[in-house]
Amino acid sequence: MYIIVVGAGKVGWNLARELLEKEHEVTLIESNRRRYLTVEQELEHNVSYGDASELWVLERAGIQRADMVIALTGDDEDNMLICQVAKEKYLVDQIIARVNNPRNRQHFDLLGIKPSVSATDLILRLLEHEVPEYGLVHLLDLQEEQLEIIEMLLGKDSGVTGRRVGDLQMPDGSLLISVLRAGKGFVPSADTVLEEGDEVLAVLDPGKEDDLKALFGPEGNGNGSG
Amino acid sequence: MLTSIRTVFILIVGCGRVGSSVARAMLREGHEVSCLDEDPESHARLEVGLEKSWEDLGGHFTVGAGLETEALEAAGIERADAFIASTDGDNTNVIIAQIAQKRYQVPTVIARVLDPLRAEWYQRQGLHTVCPTSVAIEMLEGAVRSGAEGGSPPDGAAEAA
């Protein structure tokens, strides 16, 4: 894919690097000259200097043939404008906008700029869910797709520690996608045995949290029936 | 003033040289004017050349940003007949003008956009934009042409440019 990333801050720079490693074609646009020169030492021709809210800068970056535009600047107005122009003027298939101030999310929605991602929102959500009953933490809500990803910490009294993943009866509409153990993550196989202290990630249909809590929580019977 | 047919309520966001001048002119014409600016100091600019305080003359002033709905509502956007976005940021103006249009259904919305390309495209999308840069370009070109032809500058051209 050809992806234009706007804003070479920490997020933009790292994202551009990851996308390049995944063999995408990437142009990273940065309007601060000093920052541009720093990033250019590593990313070379993949970074371009200019203000991406100027249409000619976007056109010079080849927005007409871009498959995706990701706006990550520190200014919500800029991110909204860049995404709006990308979508409505240049008919870019997919846009992603960063929301700096979560209160501005309503404006992104009003202008039809989706999806929008707010780090502050995500962290707030983590804080709100800090040590809830059985550490069920919402990591991601995909509202359009009607899916969520949650994380749970398995305590000493969890009903599933010591059991094989293959023996768990996961509720319908849920799937165990990875296990974080001792700082490392892996995708479990049916033979993986869950341990105390594991953090498990699951993807599920909205509304399945309680079933999962019952399964993974204290005295869960591993049968998923609640 | 006698020329004003009816009093309208005008909300101006961004009270710099342009915003404050328009605000004073509208107030003088008898309209109700509310200004919103992030900088409390910009209130002083509103009062330049006025014999009384802005509030004594019936003006309103609110401190806040144009993206904050609380600030917009405190400044009276819900009953505004006209909305002018004249902050120093093109993108801010384009976005808050659309908020005024789409969320608050303000009947008349005008955005100042310095970049001619952005101004033109948004104009075509149905947003009323005013581009001072395009005006300056036209006037400069006209001044250069008339100068090259040996003509004298037309009255007032220097001031307006």
Chai-1 contact restraints between the chains, C-beta under 6 A:
chainA,res_idxA,chainB,res_idxB,connection_type,confidence,min_distance_angstrom,max_distance_angstrom,comment,restraint_id
A,S53,B,N91,contact,1.0,0.0,6.0,A-B,restraint_1
A,L55,B,L117,contact,1.0,0.0,6.0,A-B,restraint_2
A,E77,B,N91,contact,1.0,0.0,6.0,A-B,restraint_3
A,E77,B,T92,contact,1.0,0.0,6.0,A-B,restraint_4
A,E77,B,I95,contact,1.0,0.0,6.0,A-B,restraint_5
A,D78,B,N91,contact,1.0,0.0,6.0,A-B,restraint_6
A,M80,B,I95,contact,1.0,0.0,6.0,A-B,restraint_7
A,L81,B,N91,contact,1.0,0.0,6.0,A-B,restraint_8
A,L81,B,V94,contact,1.0,0.0,6.0,A-B,restraint_9
A,K89,B,W121,contact,1.0,0.0,6.0,A-B,restraint_10
A,N104,B,L67,contact,1.0,0.0,6.0,A-B,restraint_11
A,L110,B,K102,contact,1.0,0.0,6.0,A-B,restraint_12
A,L110,B,R103,contact,1.0,0.0,6.0,A-B,restraint_13
